Protein backbone atom coordinates (compact mmCIF):
# COMPACT_ATOMS: atom_id res chain seq x y z
CA UNK A 1 0.00 0.00 0.00
CA UNK A 2 1.40 3.38 -0.95
CA UNK A 3 1.73 5.91 1.83
CA UNK A 4 0.77 9.41 1.04
CA UNK A 5 3.48 12.04 1.44
CA UNK A 6 3.50 13.60 4.92
CA UNK A 7 1.81 16.96 4.95
CA UNK A 8 3.67 19.80 6.63
CA UNK A 9 2.16 23.11 7.57
CA UNK A 10 4.29 25.97 6.26
CA UNK A 11 5.37 28.43 8.95
CA UNK A 12 3.03 31.36 9.29
CA UNK A 13 3.99 34.65 7.74
CA UNK A 14 3.10 37.39 10.17
CA UNK A 15 2.04 40.83 8.93
CA UNK A 16 4.59 43.46 9.92
CA UNK A 17 3.88 47.09 10.71
CA UNK A 18 7.19 48.95 10.87
CA UNK A 19 7.70 51.78 13.32
CA UNK A 20 8.73 54.70 11.12
CA UNK A 21 10.61 57.59 12.68
CA UNK A 22 11.79 60.85 11.17
CA UNK A 23 15.50 60.18 10.85
CA UNK A 24 18.44 58.01 11.90
CA UNK A 25 18.93 59.97 15.11
CA UNK A 26 15.35 59.30 16.22
CA UNK A 27 15.76 55.63 15.33
CA UNK A 28 18.98 55.37 17.38
CA UNK A 29 17.29 57.00 20.35
CA UNK A 30 14.29 54.64 20.25
CA UNK A 31 16.38 51.50 19.76
CA UNK A 32 18.74 52.48 22.60
CA UNK A 33 15.72 52.94 24.89
CA UNK A 34 14.45 49.46 23.99
CA UNK A 35 17.85 47.90 24.66
CA UNK A 36 18.09 49.65 28.01
CA UNK A 37 14.58 48.55 29.00
CA UNK A 38 15.55 44.98 28.13
CA UNK A 39 18.70 45.22 30.27
CA UNK A 40 16.76 46.57 33.26
CA UNK A 41 14.88 43.27 33.33
CA UNK A 42 17.38 40.92 31.71
CA UNK A 43 16.33 37.33 31.16
CA UNK A 44 18.39 36.02 28.30
CA UNK A 45 21.51 37.54 26.70
CA UNK A 46 21.24 40.34 24.17
CA UNK A 47 22.19 39.70 20.56
CA UNK A 48 24.16 42.59 19.09
CA UNK A 49 25.19 43.75 15.63
CA UNK A 50 27.87 46.04 14.23
CA UNK A 51 27.75 48.43 11.29
CA UNK A 52 27.05 52.05 10.49
CA UNK A 53 23.43 51.69 11.56
CA UNK A 54 24.41 50.57 15.05
CA UNK A 55 27.13 53.14 15.83
CA UNK A 56 24.61 55.89 16.74
CA UNK A 57 22.49 53.34 18.65
CA UNK A 58 25.41 52.51 20.96
CA UNK A 59 26.24 56.22 21.36
CA UNK A 60 22.63 56.88 22.47
CA UNK A 61 22.75 53.86 24.76
CA UNK A 62 25.81 55.23 26.59
CA UNK A 63 24.08 58.60 26.89
CA UNK A 64 20.83 57.10 28.23
CA UNK A 65 22.72 54.86 30.66
CA UNK A 66 24.45 57.96 32.01
CA UNK A 67 21.03 59.48 32.75
CA UNK A 68 19.80 56.57 34.89
CA UNK A 69 19.87 56.67 38.68
CA UNK A 70 23.18 55.12 39.86
CA UNK A 71 21.61 51.90 41.25
CA UNK A 72 19.76 51.27 37.98
CA UNK A 73 22.85 52.02 35.91
CA UNK A 74 24.84 49.62 38.09
CA UNK A 75 22.18 46.94 37.55
CA UNK A 76 22.49 47.31 33.78
CA UNK A 77 26.29 47.16 33.89
CA UNK A 78 26.51 44.29 36.35
CA UNK A 79 24.01 42.07 34.57
CA UNK A 80 25.19 42.84 31.01
CA UNK A 81 25.66 39.77 28.85
CA UNK A 82 25.65 39.97 25.06
CA UNK A 83 26.67 37.93 22.05
CA UNK A 84 27.55 39.63 18.78
CA UNK A 85 26.32 38.16 15.56
CA UNK A 86 29.58 37.86 13.73
CA UNK A 87 33.29 38.43 13.30
CA UNK A 88 35.70 38.41 10.37
CA UNK A 89 37.96 35.36 10.06
CA UNK A 90 41.64 36.21 10.37
CA UNK A 91 41.35 39.43 12.34
CA UNK A 92 42.70 39.64 15.88
CA UNK A 93 40.47 41.37 18.45
CA UNK A 94 43.07 44.15 18.59
CA UNK A 95 42.79 44.84 14.85
CA UNK A 96 40.88 48.13 14.62
CA UNK A 97 38.77 46.75 11.74
CA UNK A 98 37.59 43.72 13.72
CA UNK A 99 34.10 43.71 15.15
CA UNK A 100 35.67 42.98 18.56
CA UNK A 101 37.57 46.27 18.37
CA UNK A 102 34.43 48.04 17.12
CA UNK A 103 32.46 46.80 20.12
CA UNK A 104 35.29 47.77 22.48
CA UNK A 105 35.24 51.32 21.08
CA UNK A 106 31.50 51.76 20.74
CA UNK A 107 30.12 49.78 23.67
CA UNK A 108 32.52 48.26 26.21
CA UNK A 109 34.41 51.50 26.87
CA UNK A 110 31.52 53.99 26.77
CA UNK A 111 29.23 51.81 28.94
CA UNK A 112 31.99 50.84 31.37
CA UNK A 113 31.57 47.08 30.83
CA UNK A 114 34.11 44.32 31.34
CA UNK A 115 35.29 42.99 27.95
CA UNK A 116 34.17 39.46 28.86
CA UNK A 117 30.54 40.68 29.12
CA UNK A 118 30.47 41.37 25.36
CA UNK A 119 31.17 38.14 23.52
CA UNK A 120 32.07 37.62 19.89
CA UNK A 121 33.38 34.72 17.82
CA UNK A 122 37.18 34.49 17.86
CA UNK A 123 38.22 35.60 14.38
CA UNK A 124 41.74 34.37 14.97
CA UNK A 125 40.82 30.81 15.92
CA UNK A 126 43.03 28.25 14.15
CA UNK A 127 39.94 26.26 13.11
CA UNK A 128 37.11 28.68 12.20
CA UNK A 129 34.58 25.87 11.70
CA UNK A 130 35.26 24.54 15.19
CA UNK A 131 35.10 28.08 16.57
CA UNK A 132 31.69 28.57 14.94
CA UNK A 133 30.44 25.38 16.60
CA UNK A 134 31.88 26.48 19.94
CA UNK A 135 30.26 29.92 19.65
CA UNK A 136 26.86 28.52 18.67
CA UNK A 137 27.08 26.14 21.65
CA UNK A 138 28.00 29.04 23.96
CA UNK A 139 24.87 30.93 22.86
CA UNK A 140 22.76 27.83 23.48
CA UNK A 141 24.39 27.23 26.88
CA UNK A 142 23.51 30.80 27.88
CA UNK A 143 19.84 30.00 27.16
CA UNK A 144 19.69 31.44 23.62
CA UNK A 145 19.21 35.08 22.69
CA UNK A 146 16.50 37.22 24.32
CA UNK A 147 16.41 40.40 22.23
CA UNK A 148 18.30 40.18 18.94
CA UNK A 149 19.34 43.45 17.32
CA UNK A 150 19.76 43.22 13.54
CA UNK A 151 20.90 45.51 10.75
CA UNK A 152 20.15 44.81 7.11
CA UNK A 153 22.72 44.19 4.38
CA UNK A 154 22.15 45.73 0.97
CA UNK A 155 21.81 42.23 -0.50
CA UNK A 156 19.33 41.20 2.20
CA UNK A 157 21.82 39.56 4.56
CA UNK A 158 21.36 39.54 8.33
CA UNK A 159 24.44 38.91 10.41
CA UNK A 160 26.61 37.48 7.66
CA UNK A 161 23.93 35.09 6.41
CA UNK A 162 24.45 35.78 2.74
CA UNK A 163 22.02 34.80 0.00
CA UNK A 164 21.22 31.97 -0.33
CA UNK A 165 20.57 31.06 3.33
CA UNK A 166 17.73 28.91 4.49
CA UNK A 167 16.11 29.41 7.89
CA UNK A 168 17.65 26.30 9.47
CA UNK A 169 21.31 27.28 9.04
CA UNK A 170 23.18 27.47 12.34
CA UNK A 171 26.30 29.31 13.44
CA UNK A 172 29.03 28.64 10.89
CA UNK A 173 31.94 29.96 8.88
CA UNK A 174 30.80 31.61 5.63
CA UNK A 175 32.37 33.12 2.52
CA UNK A 176 31.42 36.75 2.05
CA UNK A 177 30.02 37.96 -1.26
CA UNK A 178 31.79 40.64 -3.29
CA UNK A 179 28.72 42.78 -2.67
CA UNK A 180 29.11 42.56 1.11
CA UNK A 181 32.88 43.11 0.98
CA UNK A 182 32.27 46.28 -1.05
CA UNK A 183 29.55 47.38 1.42
CA UNK A 184 31.95 46.96 4.34
CA UNK A 185 35.08 48.37 2.68
CA UNK A 186 34.65 51.58 4.68
CA UNK A 187 36.01 49.77 7.74
CA UNK A 188 39.15 48.92 5.74
CA UNK A 189 40.10 52.34 4.39
CA UNK A 190 37.78 51.90 1.39
CA UNK A 191 39.78 48.93 0.08
CA UNK A 192 37.36 46.07 -0.56
CA UNK A 193 40.27 43.68 -1.24
CA UNK A 194 41.34 44.24 2.37
CA UNK A 195 37.97 42.99 3.67
CA UNK A 196 38.42 39.37 4.83
CA UNK A 197 36.89 36.76 2.57
CA UNK A 198 35.34 34.77 5.39
CA UNK A 199 33.45 35.38 8.60
CA UNK A 200 31.85 33.45 11.44
CA UNK A 201 28.19 34.28 11.88
CA UNK A 202 25.28 33.16 14.00
CA UNK A 203 22.85 31.46 11.67
CA UNK A 204 19.22 32.13 10.95
CA UNK A 205 18.47 29.24 13.30
CA UNK A 206 19.84 31.15 16.30
CA UNK A 207 18.41 34.47 15.09
CA UNK A 208 14.91 33.07 14.57
CA UNK A 209 15.10 31.36 17.98
CA UNK A 210 15.55 34.68 19.77
CA UNK A 211 12.58 35.66 21.93
CA UNK A 212 12.35 39.04 20.17
CA UNK A 213 13.97 40.43 17.04
CA UNK A 214 14.56 44.11 16.40
CA UNK A 215 15.42 44.94 12.78
CA UNK A 216 16.84 48.44 12.43
CA UNK A 217 17.11 50.07 9.02
CA UNK A 218 18.08 53.60 8.08
CA UNK A 219 18.90 55.41 4.84
CA UNK A 220 17.38 55.58 1.37
CA UNK A 221 19.82 53.04 -0.09
CA UNK A 222 18.12 50.30 1.99
CA UNK A 223 14.55 51.22 0.96
CA UNK A 224 14.24 48.73 -1.89
CA UNK A 225 15.72 45.73 -0.03
CA UNK A 226 13.70 46.52 3.12
CA UNK A 227 10.45 46.59 1.16
CA UNK A 228 11.29 43.27 -0.49
CA UNK A 229 12.30 41.70 2.85
CA UNK A 230 8.99 42.64 4.44
CA UNK A 231 6.65 42.02 1.52
CA UNK A 232 7.96 39.24 -0.71
CA UNK A 233 7.36 35.58 0.10
CA UNK A 234 10.26 34.39 2.29
CA UNK A 235 13.10 32.95 0.25
CA UNK A 236 16.71 31.86 0.76
CA UNK A 237 17.70 34.44 -1.85
CA UNK A 238 16.72 37.18 0.59
CA UNK A 239 17.73 35.93 4.05
CA UNK A 240 16.08 38.81 5.93
CA UNK A 241 12.71 37.75 4.49
CA UNK A 242 12.69 34.74 6.89
CA UNK A 243 12.11 37.25 9.67
CA UNK A 244 8.49 37.39 8.49
CA UNK A 245 8.07 34.05 10.30
CA UNK A 246 9.21 35.44 13.65
CA UNK A 247 6.28 35.95 16.05
CA UNK A 248 7.92 38.89 17.84
CA UNK A 249 9.60 40.94 15.15
CA UNK A 250 9.80 44.73 15.49
CA UNK A 251 11.03 46.78 12.56
CA UNK A 252 12.23 50.30 13.28
CA UNK A 253 13.16 52.39 10.25
CA UNK A 254 13.63 56.00 9.34
CA UNK A 255 11.48 57.70 6.73
CA UNK A 256 14.21 57.38 4.10
CA UNK A 257 14.44 53.61 4.51
CA UNK A 258 10.67 53.31 4.25
CA UNK A 259 10.91 55.07 0.89
C1 LIG B 1 27.20 43.93 8.00
C2 LIG B 1 27.03 43.10 9.30
C3 LIG B 1 25.63 43.13 9.74
C4 LIG B 1 25.16 44.56 9.62
C5 LIG B 1 24.92 44.86 8.18
C6 LIG B 1 24.50 46.29 7.87
O1 LIG B 1 27.82 43.25 7.00
N1 LIG B 1 27.51 41.77 9.26
O2 LIG B 1 25.52 42.62 11.06
O3 LIG B 1 23.97 44.72 10.34
O4 LIG B 1 26.01 44.45 7.42
O5 LIG B 1 25.57 47.17 7.99
P1 LIG B 1 25.41 48.73 7.99
O6 LIG B 1 24.64 49.09 9.20
O7 LIG B 1 26.82 49.26 8.02
O8 LIG B 1 24.69 49.10 6.74
Boltz pocket constraint, residues with backbone or C-beta under 6 A from the ligand:
constraints:
  - pocket:
      binder: B
      contacts: [[A, 49], [A, 50], [A, 51], [A, 52], [A, 53], [A, 54], [A, 85], [A, 86], [A, 150], [A, 151], [A, 152], [A, 153], [A, 157], [A, 158], [A, 159], [A, 160], [A, 180], [A, 183], [A, 184]]
      max_distance: 6.0
